[in-house]
Amino acid sequence: MTTVGFVCVQNAGRSQMATAFAERERDRRDLDWDIVTGGTLPADHVHEEVVDAMADVDIDLSDRTPREVSDEELESCVVVATMGCSTLSLDTGVDVRDWGLADPDGRSPDEVAAIRDEVERRVVALFDELDGTD
């Protein structure tokens, strides 16, 4: 089973967007993959500007809740993408990639849309790579 993970500190913005795009890619490609998401210090809710930006591309995050992610979950992944704010140190051979994305919290709708679009590009590229279609 291929498992990919998306992590940021609050699990309230970038990692939620990445997870939603990953779920869409998994479904589009008919893959039997697991997707793990979480944060090291999860927020109480997904940032409203993120919910709004994702709604603009017909993805509903309004029912999502940030959650803490465990080392065990992350160690099951072949790749873990951090969003530019995490300090993960997994010593298990997991491929950890820092995407270095700006935090959408408090940003304008145009700025959040640009972050969203970059997240989508990176998720699709990751799936292309892992699925052997790059």
Buried (B, 14 or more C-beta within 10 A) or exposed (E): EBBBBBBBBBBBBBBBBBBBBBBBBBEEEEBEBBBBBBBBEBBEBBBEBBBBBBEEBEBEBEEBEBEEBEEEBBBBBBBBBBBBBBEBEBEEEBEBEBBEBBBBBEBEEEBBBBBBEBBBEBBBEBBEEBBEEE
